[in-house]
Amino acid sequence: MGTTGRQAVFYTSQGRWSVDSVILAHTVGQRFWGLMGRPPMGRGRGLFLAPCPSIHTFFMRFDLDLIFVSRDLRIVRIVSSVSPWRVVWGGRGAWAVLELQAGWFPCERLAPGSVMTFEKKLP
């Protein structure tokens, strides 16, 4: 599906939060198929689609939490609990999106302007 072995880390004034295993979808085919028809990812996992300023949830089997970021990886928009069969635009400045299975990540602790980085997972 894409490149694995990355950890997405968010830094805010309230602390540090991470998604332990992120798949990077950077080709047209990887972004097109995304999570369509796949089983839920579970806690600690996500799919980062870039470039991708908007998404759809057609043929999805589970709700998503979406974190849209700019080209410099600053949060632009956060959308929680997006049901299947929806279309979501990231807003002005959105360049990419991190898709997470809804409900486990503390999205409410993030805010537009917070910074996301990618770090290599330690073995």
CNS distance restraints for C-alpha pairs under 8 A (distance, minus, plus):
assign (resid   1 and name CA) (resid  23 and name CA) 7.59 0.50 0.50
assign (resid   1 and name CA) (resid  25 and name CA) 6.89 0.50 0.50
assign (resid   1 and name CA) (resid  30 and name CA) 5.76 0.50 0.50
assign (resid   1 and name CA) (resid  34 and name CA) 7.59 0.50 0.50
assign (resid   2 and name CA) (resid  23 and name CA) 5.71 0.50 0.50
assign (resid   2 and name CA) (resid  24 and name CA) 5.30 0.50 0.50
assign (resid   2 and name CA) (resid  25 and name CA) 4.91 0.50 0.50
assign (resid   2 and name CA) (resid  26 and name CA) 7.22 0.50 0.50
assign (resid   2 and name CA) (resid  30 and name CA) 6.44 0.50 0.50
assign (resid   3 and name CA) (resid  23 and name CA) 5.41 0.50 0.50
assign (resid   3 and name CA) (resid  24 and name CA) 4.98 0.50 0.50
assign (resid   3 and name CA) (resid  25 and name CA) 6.87 0.50 0.50
assign (resid   4 and name CA) (resid  21 and name CA) 7.09 0.50 0.50
assign (resid   4 and name CA) (resid  22 and name CA) 6.04 0.50 0.50
assign (resid   4 and name CA) (resid  23 and name CA) 4.53 0.50 0.50
assign (resid   4 and name CA) (resid  24 and name CA) 6.34 0.50 0.50
assign (resid   5 and name CA) (resid  21 and name CA) 6.26 0.50 0.50
assign (resid   5 and name CA) (resid  22 and name CA) 6.72 0.50 0.50
assign (resid   5 and name CA) (resid  23 and name CA) 7.25 0.50 0.50
assign (resid   5 and name CA) (resid 120 and name CA) 6.30 0.50 0.50
assign (resid   5 and name CA) (resid 121 and name CA) 5.80 0.50 0.50
assign (resid   6 and name CA) (resid  20 and name CA) 7.31 0.50 0.50
assign (resid   6 and name CA) (resid  21 and name CA) 5.78 0.50 0.50
assign (resid   6 and name CA) (resid  22 and name CA) 5.30 0.50 0.50
assign (resid   6 and name CA) (resid  23 and name CA) 7.08 0.50 0.50
assign (resid   6 and name CA) (resid 118 and name CA) 6.20 0.50 0.50
assign (resid   6 and name CA) (resid 119 and name CA) 5.76 0.50 0.50
assign (resid   6 and name CA) (resid 120 and name CA) 4.84 0.50 0.50
assign (resid   6 and name CA) (resid 121 and name CA) 5.55 0.50 0.50
assign (resid   7 and name CA) (resid  18 and name CA) 6.76 0.50 0.50
assign (resid   7 and name CA) (resid  19 and name CA) 5.69 0.50 0.50
assign (resid   7 and name CA) (resid  20 and name CA) 4.78 0.50 0.50
assign (resid   7 and name CA) (resid  21 and name CA) 5.32 0.50 0.50
assign (resid   7 and name CA) (resid  22 and name CA) 5.75 0.50 0.50
assign (resid   7 and name CA) (resid 118 and name CA) 5.54 0.50 0.50
assign (resid   7 and name CA) (resid 119 and name CA) 5.15 0.50 0.50
assign (resid   7 and name CA) (resid 120 and name CA) 6.03 0.50 0.50
assign (resid   7 and name CA) (resid 121 and name CA) 5.83 0.50 0.50
assign (resid   8 and name CA) (resid  18 and name CA) 5.50 0.50 0.50
assign (resid   8 and name CA) (resid  19 and name CA) 5.12 0.50 0.50
assign (resid   8 and name CA) (resid  20 and name CA) 6.74 0.50 0.50
assign (resid   8 and name CA) (resid  21 and name CA) 7.60 0.50 0.50
assign (resid   8 and name CA) (resid  22 and name CA) 6.64 0.50 0.50
assign (resid   8 and name CA) (resid 116 and name CA) 6.58 0.50 0.50
assign (resid   8 and name CA) (resid 117 and name CA) 5.76 0.50 0.50
assign (resid   8 and name CA) (resid 118 and name CA) 4.72 0.50 0.50
assign (resid   8 and name CA) (resid 119 and name CA) 6.49 0.50 0.50
assign (resid   9 and name CA) (resid  16 and name CA) 6.89 0.50 0.50
assign (resid   9 and name CA) (resid  17 and name CA) 5.74 0.50 0.50
assign (resid   9 and name CA) (resid  18 and name CA) 4.28 0.50 0.50
assign (resid   9 and name CA) (resid  19 and name CA) 6.48 0.50 0.50
assign (resid   9 and name CA) (resid 116 and name CA) 5.47 0.50 0.50
assign (resid   9 and name CA) (resid 117 and name CA) 5.27 0.50 0.50
assign (resid   9 and name CA) (resid 118 and name CA) 6.21 0.50 0.50
assign (resid   9 and name CA) (resid 119 and name CA) 7.25 0.50 0.50
assign (resid  10 and name CA) (resid  16 and name CA) 5.63 0.50 0.50
assign (resid  10 and name CA) (resid  17 and name CA) 5.21 0.50 0.50
assign (resid  10 and name CA) (resid  18 and name CA) 6.10 0.50 0.50
assign (resid  10 and name CA) (resid 110 and name CA) 7.86 0.50 0.50
assign (resid  10 and name CA) (resid 114 and name CA) 6.97 0.50 0.50
assign (resid  10 and name CA) (resid 115 and name CA) 5.72 0.50 0.50
assign (resid  10 and name CA) (resid 116 and name CA) 4.44 0.50 0.50
assign (resid  10 and name CA) (resid 117 and name CA) 6.55 0.50 0.50
assign (resid  11 and name CA) (resid  15 and name CA) 6.07 0.50 0.50
assign (resid  11 and name CA) (resid  16 and name CA) 4.76 0.50 0.50
assign (resid  11 and name CA) (resid  17 and name CA) 6.77 0.50 0.50
assign (resid  11 and name CA) (resid 114 and name CA) 6.25 0.50 0.50
assign (resid  11 and name CA) (resid 115 and name CA) 5.60 0.50 0.50
assign (resid  11 and name CA) (resid 116 and name CA) 6.54 0.50 0.50
assign (resid  12 and name CA) (resid  16 and name CA) 6.39 0.50 0.50
assign (resid  12 and name CA) (resid 110 and name CA) 6.80 0.50 0.50
assign (resid  12 and name CA) (resid 111 and name CA) 7.98 0.50 0.50
assign (resid  12 and name CA) (resid 114 and name CA) 5.58 0.50 0.50
assign (resid  12 and name CA) (resid 115 and name CA) 7.16 0.50 0.50
assign (resid  14 and name CA) (resid 109 and name CA) 7.29 0.50 0.50
assign (resid  18 and name CA) (resid  44 and name CA) 7.93 0.50 0.50
assign (resid  19 and name CA) (resid  44 and name CA) 4.99 0.50 0.50
assign (resid  19 and name CA) (resid  45 and name CA) 5.99 0.50 0.50
assign (resid  19 and name CA) (resid  46 and name CA) 6.85 0.50 0.50
assign (resid  20 and name CA) (resid  44 and name CA) 5.04 0.50 0.50
assign (resid  20 and name CA) (resid  45 and name CA) 6.15 0.50 0.50
assign (resid  20 and name CA) (resid 121 and name CA) 7.54 0.50 0.50
assign (resid  21 and name CA) (resid  44 and name CA) 6.13 0.50 0.50
assign (resid  21 and name CA) (resid  45 and name CA) 4.78 0.50 0.50
assign (resid  21 and name CA) (resid  46 and name CA) 6.42 0.50 0.50
assign (resid  21 and name CA) (resid 121 and name CA) 7.87 0.50 0.50
assign (resid  22 and name CA) (resid  45 and name CA) 5.70 0.50 0.50
assign (resid  22 and name CA) (resid  46 and name CA) 4.73 0.50 0.50
assign (resid  22 and name CA) (resid  47 and name CA) 5.51 0.50 0.50
assign (resid  22 and name CA) (resid  48 and name CA) 6.65 0.50 0.50
assign (resid  23 and name CA) (resid  46 and name CA) 6.36 0.50 0.50
assign (resid  23 and name CA) (resid  47 and name CA) 4.86 0.50 0.50
assign (resid  23 and name CA) (resid  48 and name CA) 6.08 0.50 0.50
assign (resid  24 and name CA) (resid  47 and name CA) 6.15 0.50 0.50
assign (resid  24 and name CA) (resid  48 and name CA) 4.95 0.50 0.50
assign (resid  24 and name CA) (resid  49 and name CA) 6.35 0.50 0.50
assign (resid  24 and name CA) (resid  50 and name CA) 7.83 0.50 0.50
assign (resid  25 and name CA) (resid  30 and name CA) 5.16 0.50 0.50
assign (resid  25 and name CA) (resid  31 and name CA) 5.56 0.50 0.50
assign (resid  25 and name CA) (resid  34 and name CA) 7.44 0.50 0.50
assign (resid  25 and name CA) (resid  47 and name CA) 6.95 0.50 0.50
assign (resid  25 and name CA) (resid  48 and name CA) 5.89 0.50 0.50
assign (resid  25 and name CA) (resid  49 and name CA) 4.90 0.50 0.50
assign (resid  25 and name CA) (resid  50 and name CA) 6.57 0.50 0.50
assign (resid  26 and name CA) (resid  30 and name CA) 6.47 0.50 0.50
assign (resid  26 and name CA) (resid  31 and name CA) 6.49 0.50 0.50
assign (resid  26 and name CA) (resid  49 and name CA) 6.16 0.50 0.50
assign (resid  26 and name CA) (resid  50 and name CA) 5.41 0.50 0.50
assign (resid  26 and name CA) (resid  51 and name CA) 7.09 0.50 0.50
assign (resid  27 and name CA) (resid  31 and name CA) 6.18 0.50 0.50
assign (resid  28 and name CA) (resid  32 and name CA) 5.98 0.50 0.50
assign (resid  29 and name CA) (resid  33 and name CA) 6.24 0.50 0.50
assign (resid  30 and name CA) (resid  34 and name CA) 5.77 0.50 0.50
assign (resid  31 and name CA) (resid  49 and name CA) 5.93 0.50 0.50
assign (resid  31 and name CA) (resid  50 and name CA) 7.65 0.50 0.50
assign (resid  31 and name CA) (resid  52 and name CA) 7.87 0.50 0.50
assign (resid  34 and name CA) (resid  47 and name CA) 7.60 0.50 0.50
assign (resid  34 and name CA) (resid  49 and name CA) 7.87 0.50 0.50
assign (resid  35 and name CA) (resid  60 and name CA) 6.83 0.50 0.50
assign (resid  36 and name CA) (resid  57 and name CA) 7.43 0.50 0.50
assign (resid  36 and name CA) (resid  58 and name CA) 6.98 0.50 0.50
assign (resid  36 and name CA) (resid  59 and name CA) 5.36 0.50 0.50
assign (resid  36 and name CA) (resid  60 and name CA) 5.03 0.50 0.50
assign (resid  36 and name CA) (resid  61 and name CA) 7.64 0.50 0.50
assign (resid  37 and name CA) (resid  59 and name CA) 5.65 0.50 0.50
assign (resid  37 and name CA) (resid  60 and name CA) 5.48 0.50 0.50
assign (resid  37 and name CA) (resid  61 and name CA) 6.27 0.50 0.50
assign (resid  38 and name CA) (resid  60 and name CA) 7.21 0.50 0.50
assign (resid  38 and name CA) (resid  61 and name CA) 6.91 0.50 0.50
assign (resid  39 and name CA) (resid  61 and name CA) 6.54 0.50 0.50
assign (resid  39 and name CA) (resid  62 and name CA) 7.78 0.50 0.50
assign (resid  40 and name CA) (resid  61 and name CA) 7.06 0.50 0.50
assign (resid  40 and name CA) (resid  62 and name CA) 6.21 0.50 0.50
assign (resid  40 and name CA) (resid 101 and name CA) 6.52 0.50 0.50
assign (resid  41 and name CA) (resid  45 and name CA) 6.02 0.50 0.50
assign (resid  41 and name CA) (resid  46 and name CA) 7.14 0.50 0.50
assign (resid  41 and name CA) (resid 100 and name CA) 7.61 0.50 0.50
assign (resid  41 and name CA) (resid 101 and name CA) 6.16 0.50 0.50
assign (resid  42 and name CA) (resid 101 and name CA) 6.34 0.50 0.50
assign (resid  43 and name CA) (resid 101 and name CA) 7.30 0.50 0.50
assign (resid  43 and name CA) (resid 104 and name CA) 6.15 0.50 0.50
assign (resid  43 and name CA) (resid 105 and name CA) 7.84 0.50 0.50
assign (resid  45 and name CA) (resid 100 and name CA) 6.71 0.50 0.50
assign (resid  45 and name CA) (resid 101 and name CA) 7.86 0.50 0.50
assign (resid  46 and name CA) (resid  98 and name CA) 6.50 0.50 0.50
assign (resid  46 and name CA) (resid  99 and name CA) 5.53 0.50 0.50
assign (resid  46 and name CA) (resid 100 and name CA) 4.82 0.50 0.50
assign (resid  46 and name CA) (resid 101 and name CA) 7.41 0.50 0.50
assign (resid  47 and name CA) (resid  98 and name CA) 5.63 0.50 0.50
assign (resid  47 and name CA) (resid  99 and name CA) 5.12 0.50 0.50
assign (resid  47 and name CA) (resid 100 and name CA) 6.80 0.50 0.50
assign (resid  48 and name CA) (resid  96 and name CA) 7.24 0.50 0.50
assign (resid  48 and name CA) (resid  97 and name CA) 5.73 0.50 0.50
assign (resid  48 and name CA) (resid  98 and name CA) 4.36 0.50 0.50
assign (resid  48 and name CA) (resid  99 and name CA) 6.28 0.50 0.50
assign (resid  49 and name CA) (resid  96 and name CA) 5.68 0.50 0.50
assign (resid  49 and name CA) (resid  97 and name CA) 5.46 0.50 0.50
assign (resid  49 and name CA) (resid  98 and name CA) 6.47 0.50 0.50
assign (resid  49 and name CA) (resid  99 and name CA) 7.93 0.50 0.50
assign (resid  50 and name CA) (resid  95 and name CA) 6.79 0.50 0.50
assign (resid  50 and name CA) (resid  96 and name CA) 4.60 0.50 0.50
assign (resid  50 and name CA) (resid  97 and name CA) 6.84 0.50 0.50
assign (resid  51 and name CA) (resid  95 and name CA) 5.49 0.50 0.50
assign (resid  51 and name CA) (resid  96 and name CA) 5.00 0.50 0.50
assign (resid  52 and name CA) (resid  94 and name CA) 7.77 0.50 0.50
assign (resid  52 and name CA) (resid  95 and name CA) 5.65 0.50 0.50
assign (resid  52 and name CA) (resid  96 and name CA) 4.47 0.50 0.50
assign (resid  52 and name CA) (resid  97 and name CA) 6.29 0.50 0.50
assign (resid  53 and name CA) (resid  68 and name CA) 7.34 0.50 0.50
assign (resid  53 and name CA) (resid  89 and name CA) 6.35 0.50 0.50
assign (resid  53 and name CA) (resid  90 and name CA) 5.34 0.50 0.50
assign (resid  53 and name CA) (resid  91 and name CA) 7.46 0.50 0.50
assign (resid  53 and name CA) (resid  94 and name CA) 4.98 0.50 0.50
assign (resid  53 and name CA) (resid  95 and name CA) 4.82 0.50 0.50
assign (resid  53 and name CA) (resid  96 and name CA) 5.35 0.50 0.50
assign (resid  53 and name CA) (resid  97 and name CA) 6.91 0.50 0.50
assign (resid  54 and name CA) (resid  87 and name CA) 7.48 0.50 0.50
assign (resid  54 and name CA) (resid  88 and name CA) 5.62 0.50 0.50
assign (resid  54 and name CA) (resid  89 and name CA) 4.20 0.50 0.50
assign (resid  54 and name CA) (resid  90 and name CA) 5.37 0.50 0.50
assign (resid  54 and name CA) (resid  94 and name CA) 7.99 0.50 0.50
assign (resid  54 and name CA) (resid  96 and name CA) 7.93 0.50 0.50
assign (resid  54 and name CA) (resid  97 and name CA) 7.77 0.50 0.50
assign (resid  55 and name CA) (resid  87 and name CA) 5.86 0.50 0.50
assign (resid  55 and name CA) (resid  88 and name CA) 5.43 0.50 0.50
assign (resid  55 and name CA) (resid  89 and name CA) 6.55 0.50 0.50
assign (resid  56 and name CA) (resid  85 and name CA) 6.95 0.50 0.50
assign (resid  56 and name CA) (resid  86 and name CA) 5.59 0.50 0.50
assign (resid  56 and name CA) (resid  87 and name CA) 4.24 0.50 0.50
assign (resid  56 and name CA) (resid  88 and name CA) 6.20 0.50 0.50
assign (resid  57 and name CA) (resid  82 and name CA) 7.86 0.50 0.50
assign (resid  57 and name CA) (resid  83 and name CA) 7.13 0.50 0.50
assign (resid  57 and name CA) (resid  84 and name CA) 4.80 0.50 0.50
assign (resid  57 and name CA) (resid  85 and name CA) 4.97 0.50 0.50
assign (resid  57 and name CA) (resid  86 and name CA) 5.24 0.50 0.50
assign (resid  57 and name CA) (resid  87 and name CA) 6.44 0.50 0.50
assign (resid  58 and name CA) (resid  84 and name CA) 5.80 0.50 0.50
assign (resid  58 and name CA) (resid  85 and name CA) 4.39 0.50 0.50
assign (resid  58 and name CA) (resid  86 and name CA) 6.67 0.50 0.50
assign (resid  59 and name CA) (resid  84 and name CA) 6.76 0.50 0.50
assign (resid  59 and name CA) (resid  85 and name CA) 6.88 0.50 0.50
assign (resid  60 and name CA) (resid  84 and name CA) 5.25 0.50 0.50
assign (resid  60 and name CA) (resid  85 and name CA) 7.34 0.50 0.50
assign (resid  61 and name CA) (resid  84 and name CA) 6.84 0.50 0.50
assign (resid  62 and name CA) (resid  83 and name CA) 6.95 0.50 0.50
assign (resid  62 and name CA) (resid  84 and name CA) 6.63 0.50 0.50
assign (resid  62 and name CA) (resid 101 and name CA) 7.06 0.50 0.50
assign (resid  62 and name CA) (resid 102 and name CA) 7.78 0.50 0.50
assign (resid  63 and name CA) (resid  81 and name CA) 5.44 0.50 0.50
assign (resid  63 and name CA) (resid  82 and name CA) 5.21 0.50 0.50
assign (resid  63 and name CA) (resid  83 and name CA) 4.63 0.50 0.50
assign (resid  63 and name CA) (resid  84 and name CA) 6.26 0.50 0.50
assign (resid  63 and name CA) (resid 101 and name CA) 6.23 0.50 0.50
assign (resid  63 and name CA) (resid 102 and name CA) 5.36 0.50 0.50
assign (resid  64 and name CA) (resid  80 and name CA) 6.73 0.50 0.50
assign (resid  64 and name CA) (resid  81 and name CA) 5.25 0.50 0.50
assign (resid  64 and name CA) (resid  82 and name CA) 5.02 0.50 0.50
assign (resid  64 and name CA) (resid  83 and name CA) 6.77 0.50 0.50
assign (resid  64 and name CA) (resid  99 and name CA) 6.36 0.50 0.50
assign (resid  64 and name CA) (resid 100 and name CA) 5.53 0.50 0.50
assign (resid  64 and name CA) (resid 101 and name CA) 4.79 0.50 0.50
assign (resid  64 and name CA) (resid 102 and name CA) 4.44 0.50 0.50
assign (resid  65 and name CA) (resid  78 and name CA) 7.58 0.50 0.50
assign (resid  65 and name CA) (resid  79 and name CA) 5.89 0.50 0.50
assign (resid  65 and name CA) (resid  80 and name CA) 4.35 0.50 0.50
assign (resid  65 and name CA) (resid  81 and name CA) 5.26 0.50 0.50
assign (resid  65 and name CA) (resid  82 and name CA) 6.34 0.50 0.50
assign (resid  65 and name CA) (resid  99 and name CA) 6.06 0.50 0.50
assign (resid  65 and name CA) (resid 100 and name CA) 5.14 0.50 0.50
assign (resid  65 and name CA) (resid 101 and name CA) 6.08 0.50 0.50
assign (resid  65 and name CA) (resid 102 and name CA) 4.70 0.50 0.50
assign (resid  65 and name CA) (resid 103 and name CA) 7.28 0.50 0.50
assign (resid  65 and name CA) (resid 107 and name CA) 7.82 0.50 0.50
assign (resid  66 and name CA) (resid  78 and name CA) 5.71 0.50 0.50
assign (resid  66 and name CA) (resid  79 and name CA) 5.09 0.50 0.50
assign (resid  66 and name CA) (resid  80 and name CA) 6.21 0.50 0.50
assign (resid  66 and name CA) (resid  82 and name CA) 7.83 0.50 0.50
assign (resid  66 and name CA) (resid  97 and name CA) 6.53 0.50 0.50
assign (resid  66 and name CA) (resid  98 and name CA) 5.82 0.50 0.50
assign (resid  66 and name CA) (resid  99 and name CA) 4.95 0.50 0.50
assign (resid  66 and name CA) (resid 100 and name CA) 6.40 0.50 0.50
assign (resid  67 and name CA) (resid  75 and name CA) 6.83 0.50 0.50
assign (resid  67 and name CA) (resid  76 and name CA) 7.76 0.50 0.50
assign (resid  67 and name CA) (resid  77 and name CA) 6.11 0.50 0.50
assign (resid  67 and name CA) (resid  78 and name CA) 4.67 0.50 0.50
assign (resid  67 and name CA) (resid  79 and name CA) 6.61 0.50 0.50
assign (resid  67 and name CA) (resid  97 and name CA) 5.49 0.50 0.50
assign (resid  67 and name CA) (resid  98 and name CA) 5.12 0.50 0.50
assign (resid  67 and name CA) (resid  99 and name CA) 6.72 0.50 0.50
assign (resid  68 and name CA) (resid  75 and name CA) 5.89 0.50 0.50
assign (resid  68 and name CA) (resid  76 and name CA) 5.55 0.50 0.50
assign (resid  68 and name CA) (resid  77 and name CA) 5.15 0.50 0.50
assign (resid  68 and name CA) (resid  78 and name CA) 6.22 0.50 0.50
assign (resid  68 and name CA) (resid  90 and name CA) 5.54 0.50 0.50
assign (resid  68 and name CA) (resid  94 and name CA) 5.87 0.50 0.50
assign (resid  68 and name CA) (resid  95 and name CA) 7.25 0.50 0.50
assign (resid  68 and name CA) (resid  96 and name CA) 5.74 0.50 0.50
assign (resid  68 and name CA) (resid  97 and name CA) 4.27 0.50 0.50
assign (resid  68 and name CA) (resid  98 and name CA) 6.42 0.50 0.50
assign (resid  69 and name CA) (resid  73 and name CA) 5.09 0.50 0.50
assign (resid  69 and name CA) (resid  74 and name CA) 5.20 0.50 0.50
assign (resid  69 and name CA) (resid  75 and name CA) 4.34 0.50 0.50
assign (resid  69 and name CA) (resid  76 and name CA) 5.07 0.50 0.50
assign (resid  69 and name CA) (resid  77 and name CA) 7.05 0.50 0.50
assign (resid  69 and name CA) (resid  93 and name CA) 7.78 0.50 0.50
assign (resid  69 and name CA) (resid  94 and name CA) 5.37 0.50 0.50
assign (resid  69 and name CA) (resid  95 and name CA) 5.94 0.50 0.50
assign (resid  69 and name CA) (resid  96 and name CA) 5.44 0.50 0.50
assign (resid  69 and name CA) (resid  97 and name CA) 6.02 0.50 0.50
assign (resid  70 and name CA) (resid  74 and name CA) 5.38 0.50 0.50
assign (resid  70 and name CA) (resid  75 and name CA) 6.47 0.50 0.50
assign (resid  70 and name CA) (resid  76 and name CA) 6.23 0.50 0.50
assign (resid  70 and name CA) (resid  93 and name CA) 5.55 0.50 0.50
assign (resid  70 and name CA) (resid  94 and name CA) 4.75 0.50 0.50
assign (resid  70 and name CA) (resid  95 and name CA) 4.81 0.50 0.50
assign (resid  70 and name CA) (resid  96 and name CA) 6.58 0.50 0.50
assign (resid  71 and name CA) (resid  93 and name CA) 7.92 0.50 0.50
assign (resid  71 and name CA) (resid  94 and name CA) 7.45 0.50 0.50
assign (resid  71 and name CA) (resid  95 and name CA) 5.44 0.50 0.50
assign (resid  71 and name CA) (resid  96 and name CA) 7.32 0.50 0.50
assign (resid  73 and name CA) (resid 115 and name CA) 6.01 0.50 0.50
assign (resid  73 and name CA) (resid 116 and name CA) 5.41 0.50 0.50
assign (resid  73 and name CA) (resid 117 and name CA) 6.90 0.50 0.50
assign (resid  74 and name CA) (resid 112 and name CA) 7.16 0.50 0.50
assign (resid  74 and name CA) (resid 113 and name CA) 5.21 0.50 0.50
assign (resid  74 and name CA) (resid 114 and name CA) 5.56 0.50 0.50
assign (resid  74 and name CA) (resid 115 and name CA) 4.54 0.50 0.50
assign (resid  74 and name CA) (resid 116 and name CA) 6.14 0.50 0.50
assign (resid  75 and name CA) (resid 111 and name CA) 6.84 0.50 0.50
assign (resid  75 and name CA) (resid 112 and name CA) 4.69 0.50 0.50
assign (resid  75 and name CA) (resid 113 and name CA) 5.09 0.50 0.50
assign (resid  75 and name CA) (resid 114 and name CA) 5.44 0.50 0.50
assign (resid  75 and name CA) (resid 115 and name CA) 6.29 0.50 0.50
assign (resid  75 and name CA) (resid 116 and name CA) 7.26 0.50 0.50
assign (resid  76 and name CA) (resid  90 and name CA) 7.18 0.50 0.50
assign (resid  76 and name CA) (resid  91 and name CA) 7.11 0.50 0.50
assign (resid  76 and name CA) (resid  92 and name CA) 7.69 0.50 0.50
assign (resid  76 and name CA) (resid  93 and name CA) 6.79 0.50 0.50
assign (resid  76 and name CA) (resid  94 and name CA) 6.05 0.50 0.50
assign (resid  76 and name CA) (resid 112 and name CA) 4.96 0.50 0.50
assign (resid  76 and name CA) (resid 113 and name CA) 6.52 0.50 0.50
assign (resid  77 and name CA) (resid  90 and name CA) 6.02 0.50 0.50
assign (resid  77 and name CA) (resid  91 and name CA) 6.83 0.50 0.50
assign (resid  77 and name CA) (resid  94 and name CA) 7.77 0.50 0.50
assign (resid  77 and name CA) (resid 111 and name CA) 7.79 0.50 0.50
assign (resid  77 and name CA) (resid 112 and name CA) 5.95 0.50 0.50
assign (resid  78 and name CA) (resid 107 and name CA) 7.25 0.50 0.50
assign (resid  78 and name CA) (resid 111 and name CA) 7.60 0.50 0.50
assign (resid  78 and name CA) (resid 112 and name CA) 7.63 0.50 0.50
assign (resid  80 and name CA) (resid 102 and name CA) 6.81 0.50 0.50
assign (resid  80 and name CA) (resid 107 and name CA) 7.45 0.50 0.50
assign (resid  81 and name CA) (resid 102 and name CA) 5.34 0.50 0.50
assign (resid  81 and name CA) (resid 103 and name CA) 7.18 0.50 0.50
assign (resid  82 and name CA) (resid  86 and name CA) 7.13 0.50 0.50
assign (resid  82 and name CA) (resid 102 and name CA) 7.70 0.50 0.50
assign (resid  90 and name CA) (resid  94 and name CA) 5.21 0.50 0.50
assign (resid  90 and name CA) (resid  95 and name CA) 7.95 0.50 0.50
assign (resid  90 and name CA) (resid  97 and name CA) 7.77 0.50 0.50
assign (resid 100 and name CA) (resid 105 and name CA) 7.79 0.50 0.50
assign (resid 106 and name CA) (resid 110 and name CA) 7.51 0.50 0.50
assign (resid 110 and name CA) (resid 114 and name CA) 6.55 0.50 0.50
